[in-house]
Amino acid sequence: MAKGLLKHQERQSALSMLGKDLARRAKSKCELCEASGVPLSIYEVEPVPGEPDYDHCLMLCETCKTQLEQPKRLEPNHWRCLTKSIWSQIPAVQVVSLRLLRKLSERQDWAIEALEHAYLEPDIEQWADAEKI
């Protein structure tokens, strides 16, 4: 078996160990759009630490996860939820919300307005600046 595949499987196994705690934190809803009653999966917020970290993970619905992984397919109306999620108490949610709002603000007035009203701690902005969508 290839080393890369083995490493990937080990990481996935370690992430799945965080699943129950993440689902509990998320109250079985997508942590960005709050969709409930849909399958959720773990999404790691970049930059990813060497070992899977609870604080760098989110529970997301398929719609949010797919659009994050394929940013050219962003559907702006789906992301209006960011005006609420940017105020989350969970740093990883704030980071992803900030990154997406910045990206969407290139063409969406509502995203510009949400960014103007958002206040985030400097460490959250620094984390968001570490990667781009």
Rosetta blueprint (number, residue, H / E / L):
1 M L
2 A L
3 K H
4 G H
5 L H
6 L H
7 K H
8 H H
9 Q H
10 E H
11 R H
12 Q H
13 S H
14 A H
15 L H
16 S H
17 M H
18 L H
19 G H
20 K H
21 D H
22 L H
23 A H
24 R H
25 R H
26 A H
27 K L
28 S L
29 K E
30 C L
31 E L
32 L L
33 C L
34 E L
35 A L
36 S E
37 G L
38 V L
39 P L
40 L E
41 S E
42 I E
43 Y E
44 E E
45 V L
46 E L
47 P L
48 V L
49 P L
50 G L
51 E L
52 P L
53 D L
54 Y H
55 D H
56 H H
57 C E
58 L E
59 M E
60 L E
61 C E
62 E H
63 T H
64 C H
65 K H
66 T H
67 Q H
68 L H
69 E H
70 Q L
71 P H
72 K H
73 R H
74 L L
75 E L
76 P H
77 N H
78 H H
79 W H
80 R H
81 C H
82 L H
83 T H
84 K H
85 S H
86 I L
87 W L
88 S L
89 Q L
90 I L
91 P H
92 A H
93 V H
94 Q H
95 V H
96 V H
97 S H
98 L H
99 R H
100 L H
101 L H
102 R H
103 K H
104 L H
105 S L
106 E L
107 R L
108 Q L
109 D H
110 W H
111 A H
112 I H
113 E H
114 A H
115 L H
116 E H
117 H H
118 A L
119 Y L
120 L L
121 E L
122 P H
123 D H
124 I H
125 E H
126 Q H
127 W H
128 A H
129 D H
130 A L
131 E L
132 K L
133 I L
